[in-house]
Amino acid sequence: MDAVGEPRVVIGLDTGRIGEIAVLAAHCDDIAIGMGGTLLTLARAHPGLRVHGLVLSGGGGVRDAEERAALSAFCPGAAVNLTILDIPDGRAPAHWARIKDELNAFRKTCEPDVVFSTQRGDAHQDHRMLAELVPTEFRNHLTLGYEILKWETDTPTPTLFHPLDATLAQEKVALLHEHYPSQVGRDWFDEAAFLGLLRLRGVQCRSTHAEAFVIEKAIISFSERVGA
C-alpha cells in the first residue's frame, strides 16, 4: 500500500529499446483506430523508429492517400514503409492464397521487435482472417492484437493495456478526424465513441485513458540479463 492507502500497481512490464515494429490491418484506418495513441508514444519514445505497415485493402484510391498521410502523422519522426493492397473490402477470405503470399513477402522485409495486428475474436471476417494468418508468418514474434471500434458487438476481453494521458487521447481523436474525412460521416466515427472506449480501458488499468490489446502468445523470463 502507498502513503494514501491505495495499492501500488505492480503488474506492469516495461520494454527495452524498440527499434522496429510491424503494423498490419485489413482496412485503411484500422491501425489508427486500434492503436493510434500507442503509435504516437512509440515514435516519440524511440527516435528513429522503423515502422513497417501492411494494409490489405484500399490501395490506389482516396483511402490509400488518407492512410499514408495518417500513418506519417501518427508516427512522427519515424521511418515509415507502408504497403497498401487492393483486396476488395469484405472479401478477404476469398483471396486467402494471395494474402498469405503477400504476408510471406512482407515478413521477409522486416525483423520487428513487436508485431501489431487485428485480433482473432473480431467479428469482421477480414480482420479475423488477418489475425489468424499473421502468426503463421511471424512465428517467433510478440504479436499484440488491437481492437477496432465498430458496429459489431465484438469488443474483446483485453489482456494488455497501454495507458494514455488525456492530452494524448485527445490528440489521437483529433488526428483520426483530420486524416480520415471519408469516414467522418459514419455514425460511430465520432469523438464521444473513441474517447469513451479509451476511457473505459483507462478505468480497467487505473489510468485516465488507455488502448487495449490481446496477446497472441508471450514468453516471460525472470532471470537476470547478462550485462544488465
C-alpha positions as YAML, in Angstrom:
chain: A
units: angstrom
residues:
- id: 1
  name: MET
  ca: [0.00, 0.00, 0.00]
- id: 2
  name: ASP
  ca: [1.20, 3.54, -0.67]
- id: 3
  name: ALA
  ca: [1.04, 6.55, 1.65]
- id: 4
  name: VAL
  ca: [-2.65, 7.24, 0.97]
- id: 5
  name: GLY
  ca: [-3.77, 3.65, 1.28]
- id: 6
  name: GLU
  ca: [-4.05, 2.88, -2.43]
- id: 7
  name: PRO
  ca: [-2.46, -0.37, -3.63]
- id: 8
  name: ARG
  ca: [0.62, 0.05, -5.77]
- id: 9
  name: VAL
  ca: [0.33, -1.10, -9.36]
- id: 10
  name: VAL
  ca: [2.84, -3.93, -9.59]
- id: 11
  name: ILE
  ca: [1.58, -5.82, -12.62]
- id: 12
  name: GLY
  ca: [3.30, -3.67, -15.25]
- id: 13
  name: LEU
  ca: [6.07, -4.78, -17.58]
- id: 14
  name: ASP
  ca: [8.47, -2.31, -19.19]
- id: 15
  name: THR
  ca: [10.08, -2.83, -22.59]
- id: 16
  name: GLY
  ca: [13.64, -2.12, -23.54]
- id: 17
  name: ARG
  ca: [14.69, -0.25, -26.64]
- id: 18
  name: ILE
  ca: [12.30, -0.76, -29.57]
- id: 19
  name: GLY
  ca: [13.81, -0.02, -32.95]
- id: 20
  name: GLU
  ca: [11.40, -1.66, -35.38]
- id: 21
  name: ILE
  ca: [7.72, -2.59, -35.39]
- id: 22
  name: ALA
  ca: [5.28, -4.12, -37.87]
- id: 23
  name: VAL
  ca: [1.68, -2.90, -38.07]
- id: 24
  name: LEU
  ca: [-0.88, -4.82, -40.10]
- id: 25
  name: ALA
  ca: [-4.50, -4.12, -40.93]
- id: 26
  name: ALA
  ca: [-7.33, -5.29, -43.14]
- id: 27
  name: HIS
  ca: [-8.52, -1.76, -43.95]
- id: 28
  name: CYS
  ca: [-7.26, 1.80, -44.01]
- id: 29
  name: ASP
  ca: [-7.90, 3.43, -40.58]
- id: 30
  name: ASP
  ca: [-7.83, 0.12, -38.63]
- id: 31
  name: ILE
  ca: [-4.32, 0.79, -37.29]
- id: 32
  name: ALA
  ca: [-5.02, 4.39, -36.27]
- id: 33
  name: ILE
  ca: [-8.32, 3.48, -34.59]
- id: 34
  name: GLY
  ca: [-6.88, 0.47, -32.81]
- id: 35
  name: MET
  ca: [-3.52, 1.82, -31.67]
- id: 36
  name: GLY
  ca: [-3.06, 5.46, -32.72]
- id: 37
  name: GLY
  ca: [-2.09, 6.55, -29.22]
- id: 38
  name: THR
  ca: [0.40, 3.71, -28.92]
- id: 39
  name: LEU
  ca: [1.98, 4.67, -32.26]
- id: 40
  name: LEU
  ca: [2.40, 8.28, -31.11]
- id: 41
  name: THR
  ca: [4.01, 7.09, -27.89]
- id: 42
  name: LEU
  ca: [6.37, 4.64, -29.59]
- id: 43
  name: ALA
  ca: [7.53, 7.12, -32.22]
- id: 44
  name: ARG
  ca: [8.27, 9.81, -29.64]
- id: 45
  name: ALA
  ca: [9.89, 7.48, -27.13]
- id: 46
  name: HIS
  ca: [12.13, 5.77, -29.68]
- id: 47
  name: PRO
  ca: [13.65, 8.29, -32.13]
- id: 48
  name: GLY
  ca: [14.48, 6.70, -35.47]
- id: 49
  name: LEU
  ca: [11.79, 4.01, -35.04]
- id: 50
  name: ARG
  ca: [11.25, 1.95, -38.21]
- id: 51
  name: VAL
  ca: [7.59, 1.21, -38.94]
- id: 52
  name: HIS
  ca: [6.65, -1.44, -41.50]
- id: 53
  name: GLY
  ca: [2.98, -1.39, -42.43]
- id: 54
  name: LEU
  ca: [0.76, -3.67, -44.50]
- id: 55
  name: VAL
  ca: [-2.91, -2.90, -45.23]
- id: 56
  name: LEU
  ca: [-4.93, -5.40, -47.26]
- id: 57
  name: SER
  ca: [-7.47, -3.11, -48.95]
- id: 58
  name: GLY
  ca: [-7.86, 0.45, -50.17]
- id: 59
  name: GLY
  ca: [-4.84, 0.62, -52.47]
- id: 60
  name: GLY
  ca: [-4.89, 3.13, -55.30]
- id: 61
  name: GLY
  ca: [-7.90, 5.18, -54.16]
- id: 62
  name: VAL
  ca: [-8.84, 8.00, -51.84]
- id: 63
  name: ARG
  ca: [-8.36, 5.81, -48.81]
- id: 64
  name: ASP
  ca: [-4.82, 5.00, -49.91]
- id: 65
  name: ALA
  ca: [-3.85, 8.67, -49.71]
- id: 66
  name: GLU
  ca: [-5.64, 9.07, -46.37]
- id: 67
  name: GLU
  ca: [-3.82, 6.12, -44.86]
- id: 68
  name: ARG
  ca: [-0.36, 7.22, -45.95]
- id: 69
  name: ALA
  ca: [-0.86, 10.72, -44.54]
- id: 70
  name: ALA
  ca: [-2.37, 9.35, -41.33]
- id: 71
  name: LEU
  ca: [0.37, 6.84, -40.61]
- id: 72
  name: SER
  ca: [3.00, 9.53, -41.11]
- id: 73
  name: ALA
  ca: [1.15, 11.79, -38.66]
- id: 74
  name: PHE
  ca: [0.77, 9.02, -36.08]
- id: 75
  name: CYS
  ca: [4.48, 8.12, -36.37]
- id: 76
  name: PRO
  ca: [6.26, 11.50, -36.06]
- id: 77
  name: GLY
  ca: [9.94, 11.24, -36.84]
- id: 78
  name: ALA
  ca: [9.74, 7.53, -37.70]
- id: 79
  name: ALA
  ca: [10.81, 5.89, -40.95]
- id: 80
  name: VAL
  ca: [7.55, 4.52, -42.36]
- id: 81
  name: ASN
  ca: [7.41, 1.88, -45.09]
- id: 82
  name: LEU
  ca: [3.77, 1.22, -45.98]
- id: 83
  name: THR
  ca: [2.24, -1.23, -48.48]
- id: 84
  name: ILE
  ca: [-1.47, -0.97, -49.26]
- id: 85
  name: LEU
  ca: [-3.02, -3.77, -51.32]
- id: 86
  name: ASP
  ca: [-6.22, -3.73, -53.37]
- id: 87
  name: ILE
  ca: [-8.05, -6.73, -51.84]
- id: 88
  name: PRO
  ca: [-11.81, -5.96, -52.07]
- id: 89
  name: ASP
  ca: [-13.26, -4.78, -48.75]
- id: 90
  name: GLY
  ca: [-15.23, -7.58, -47.09]
- id: 91
  name: ARG
  ca: [-13.85, -10.27, -49.41]
- id: 92
  name: ALA
  ca: [-10.54, -11.18, -47.79]
- id: 93
  name: PRO
  ca: [-11.41, -14.87, -47.23]
- id: 94
  name: ALA
  ca: [-11.93, -15.27, -50.98]
- id: 95
  name: HIS
  ca: [-8.36, -14.05, -51.50]
- id: 96
  name: TRP
  ca: [-6.71, -16.27, -48.89]
- id: 97
  name: ALA
  ca: [-3.89, -17.51, -51.13]
- id: 98
  name: ARG
  ca: [-2.87, -14.03, -52.29]
- id: 99
  name: ILE
  ca: [-2.98, -12.61, -48.77]
- id: 100
  name: LYS
  ca: [-0.86, -15.50, -47.49]
- id: 101
  name: ASP
  ca: [1.70, -14.82, -50.23]
- id: 102
  name: GLU
  ca: [1.69, -11.07, -49.52]
- id: 103
  name: LEU
  ca: [2.20, -11.70, -45.81]
- id: 104
  name: ASN
  ca: [5.09, -14.01, -46.58]
- id: 105
  name: ALA
  ca: [6.71, -11.37, -48.78]
- id: 106
  name: PHE
  ca: [6.10, -8.67, -46.15]
- id: 107
  name: ARG
  ca: [7.64, -10.82, -43.43]
- id: 108
  name: LYS
  ca: [10.88, -11.00, -45.42]
- id: 109
  name: THR
  ca: [11.21, -7.21, -45.43]
- id: 110
  name: CYS
  ca: [11.40, -6.70, -41.67]
- id: 111
  name: GLU
  ca: [12.53, -8.10, -38.33]
- id: 112
  name: PRO
  ca: [10.26, -6.26, -35.86]
- id: 113
  name: ASP
  ca: [10.60, -6.16, -32.10]
- id: 114
  name: VAL
  ca: [6.79, -6.17, -31.83]
- id: 115
  name: VAL
  ca: [4.02, -7.03, -34.29]
- id: 116
  name: PHE
  ca: [0.63, -5.30, -34.07]
- id: 117
  name: SER
  ca: [-2.37, -6.69, -35.91]
- id: 118
  name: THR
  ca: [-6.07, -7.43, -35.58]
- id: 119
  name: GLN
  ca: [-7.28, -9.98, -33.02]
- id: 120
  name: ARG
  ca: [-8.86, -13.40, -33.56]
- id: 121
  name: GLY
  ca: [-12.14, -12.58, -31.81]
- id: 122
  name: ASP
  ca: [-13.03, -9.80, -34.25]
- id: 123
  name: ALA
  ca: [-16.42, -10.38, -35.89]
- id: 124
  name: HIS
  ca: [-15.39, -8.83, -39.21]
- id: 125
  name: GLN
  ca: [-14.22, -11.63, -41.48]
- id: 126
  name: ASP
  ca: [-11.34, -9.59, -42.97]
- id: 127
  name: HIS
  ca: [-9.97, -8.67, -39.53]
- id: 128
  name: ARG
  ca: [-10.38, -12.20, -38.21]
- id: 129
  name: MET
  ca: [-8.65, -13.84, -41.16]
- id: 130
  name: LEU
  ca: [-5.69, -11.48, -40.94]
- id: 131
  name: ALA
  ca: [-5.35, -12.22, -37.22]
- id: 132
  name: GLU
  ca: [-5.29, -15.93, -37.96]
- id: 133
  name: LEU
  ca: [-2.65, -15.63, -40.69]
- id: 134
  name: VAL
  ca: [-0.20, -13.23, -39.05]
- id: 135
  name: PRO
  ca: [1.18, -15.78, -36.52]
- id: 136
  name: THR
  ca: [1.82, -18.24, -39.36]
- id: 137
  name: GLU
  ca: [4.43, -15.84, -40.75]
- id: 138
  name: PHE
  ca: [5.60, -14.04, -37.59]
- id: 139
  name: ARG
  ca: [6.04, -17.26, -35.66]
- id: 140
  name: ASN
  ca: [8.63, -16.11, -33.11]
- id: 141
  name: HIS
  ca: [7.47, -12.56, -32.52]
- id: 142
  name: LEU
  ca: [5.47, -10.89, -29.79]
- id: 143
  name: THR
  ca: [2.16, -10.18, -31.52]
- id: 144
  name: LEU
  ca: [-0.41, -7.83, -29.98]
- id: 145
  name: GLY
  ca: [-3.95, -7.72, -31.33]
- id: 146
  name: TYR
  ca: [-5.61, -4.30, -31.23]
- id: 147
  name: GLU
  ca: [-9.37, -3.70, -31.00]
- id: 148
  name: ILE
  ca: [-11.41, -1.84, -33.61]
- id: 149
  name: LEU
  ca: [-14.48, 0.08, -32.51]
- id: 150
  name: LYS
  ca: [-17.36, -0.58, -34.93]
- id: 151
  name: TRP
  ca: [-20.98, -1.70, -35.30]
- id: 152
  name: GLU
  ca: [-20.43, -5.36, -34.33]
- id: 153
  name: THR
  ca: [-20.67, -6.24, -30.63]
- id: 154
  name: ASP
  ca: [-17.32, -7.99, -30.60]
- id: 155
  name: THR
  ca: [-15.42, -5.89, -28.05]
- id: 156
  name: PRO
  ca: [-12.75, -8.26, -26.69]
- id: 157
  name: THR
  ca: [-11.67, -9.00, -23.15]
- id: 158
  name: PRO
  ca: [-8.17, -7.48, -23.37]
- id: 159
  name: THR
  ca: [-5.12, -8.87, -21.64]
- id: 160
  name: LEU
  ca: [-2.72, -5.95, -22.07]
- id: 161
  name: PHE
  ca: [-3.24, -2.22, -21.58]
- id: 162
  name: HIS
  ca: [-1.20, 0.78, -22.71]
- id: 163
  name: PRO
  ca: [-2.11, 3.82, -20.55]
- id: 164
  name: LEU
  ca: [-2.58, 7.19, -22.26]
- id: 165
  name: ASP
  ca: [-2.99, 10.57, -20.63]
- id: 166
  name: ALA
  ca: [-5.92, 12.80, -21.54]
- id: 167
  name: THR
  ca: [-3.85, 15.01, -23.85]
- id: 168
  name: LEU
  ca: [-2.62, 12.05, -25.89]
- id: 169
  name: ALA
  ca: [-6.13, 10.59, -26.11]
- id: 170
  name: GLN
  ca: [-7.45, 13.89, -27.45]
- id: 171
  name: GLU
  ca: [-4.59, 14.09, -29.94]
- id: 172
  name: LYS
  ca: [-5.41, 10.62, -31.26]
- id: 173
  name: VAL
  ca: [-9.06, 11.52, -31.81]
- id: 174
  name: ALA
  ca: [-8.16, 14.83, -33.48]
- id: 175
  name: LEU
  ca: [-5.79, 13.08, -35.89]
- id: 176
  name: LEU
  ca: [-8.44, 10.49, -36.75]
- id: 177
  name: HIS
  ca: [-10.86, 13.23, -37.79]
- id: 178
  name: GLU
  ca: [-8.18, 15.19, -39.63]
- id: 179
  name: HIS
  ca: [-6.85, 12.33, -41.71]
- id: 180
  name: TYR
  ca: [-9.95, 10.23, -42.43]
- id: 181
  name: PRO
  ca: [-12.52, 12.68, -43.83]
- id: 182
  name: SER
  ca: [-14.08, 9.86, -45.87]
- id: 183
  name: GLN
  ca: [-15.17, 8.20, -42.62]
- id: 184
  name: VAL
  ca: [-16.38, 11.20, -40.60]
- id: 185
  name: GLY
  ca: [-20.00, 10.77, -41.75]
- id: 186
  name: ARG
  ca: [-20.30, 7.29, -40.23]
- id: 187
  name: ASP
  ca: [-22.50, 7.21, -37.13]
- id: 188
  name: TRP
  ca: [-19.81, 5.53, -34.99]
- id: 189
  name: PHE
  ca: [-16.91, 7.72, -36.12]
- id: 190
  name: ASP
  ca: [-17.06, 10.49, -33.55]
- id: 191
  name: GLU
  ca: [-15.16, 11.90, -30.59]
- id: 192
  name: ALA
  ca: [-17.54, 10.55, -27.96]
- id: 193
  name: ALA
  ca: [-17.23, 6.98, -29.23]
- id: 194
  name: PHE
  ca: [-13.45, 6.98, -29.46]
- id: 195
  name: LEU
  ca: [-12.87, 8.75, -26.15]
- id: 196
  name: GLY
  ca: [-15.48, 6.54, -24.48]
- id: 197
  name: LEU
  ca: [-13.63, 3.35, -25.34]
- id: 198
  name: LEU
  ca: [-10.29, 4.90, -24.39]
- id: 199
  name: ARG
  ca: [-11.75, 5.99, -21.04]
- id: 200
  name: LEU
  ca: [-13.24, 2.53, -20.39]
- id: 201
  name: ARG
  ca: [-9.89, 0.88, -20.99]
- id: 202
  name: GLY
  ca: [-8.29, 3.51, -18.77]
- id: 203
  name: VAL
  ca: [-10.61, 2.61, -15.91]
- id: 204
  name: GLN
  ca: [-9.66, -1.04, -16.34]
- id: 205
  name: CYS
  ca: [-5.95, -0.30, -15.83]
- id: 206
  name: ARG
  ca: [-6.19, 2.63, -13.38]
- id: 207
  name: SER
  ca: [-5.31, 5.26, -15.96]
- id: 208
  name: THR
  ca: [-7.08, 8.28, -17.40]
- id: 209
  name: HIS
  ca: [-7.31, 6.59, -20.79]
- id: 210
  name: ALA
  ca: [-5.74, 3.53, -22.44]
- id: 211
  name: GLU
  ca: [-5.58, 1.38, -25.52]
- id: 212
  name: ALA
  ca: [-6.07, -2.35, -25.05]
- id: 213
  name: PHE
  ca: [-4.57, -5.38, -26.75]
- id: 214
  name: VAL
  ca: [-4.97, -9.14, -26.85]
- id: 215
  name: ILE
  ca: [-1.73, -11.10, -26.57]
- id: 216
  name: GLU
  ca: [-1.35, -13.85, -29.15]
- id: 217
  name: LYS
  ca: [1.43, -15.57, -27.21]
- id: 218
  name: ALA
  ca: [4.23, -14.37, -24.93]
- id: 219
  name: ILE
  ca: [7.21, -15.72, -23.02]
- id: 220
  name: ILE
  ca: [8.48, -14.16, -19.81]
- id: 221
  name: SER
  ca: [11.92, -14.59, -18.29]
- id: 222
  name: PHE
  ca: [12.63, -13.89, -14.63]
- id: 223
  name: SER
  ca: [16.37, -14.47, -14.95]
- id: 224
  name: GLU
  ca: [18.85, -11.60, -14.84]
- id: 225
  name: ARG
  ca: [20.05, -10.47, -18.23]
- id: 226
  name: VAL
  ca: [23.72, -10.88, -18.94]
- id: 227
  name: GLY
  ca: [25.42, -7.49, -18.85]
- id: 228
  name: ALA
  ca: [22.43, -5.77, -17.21]
...
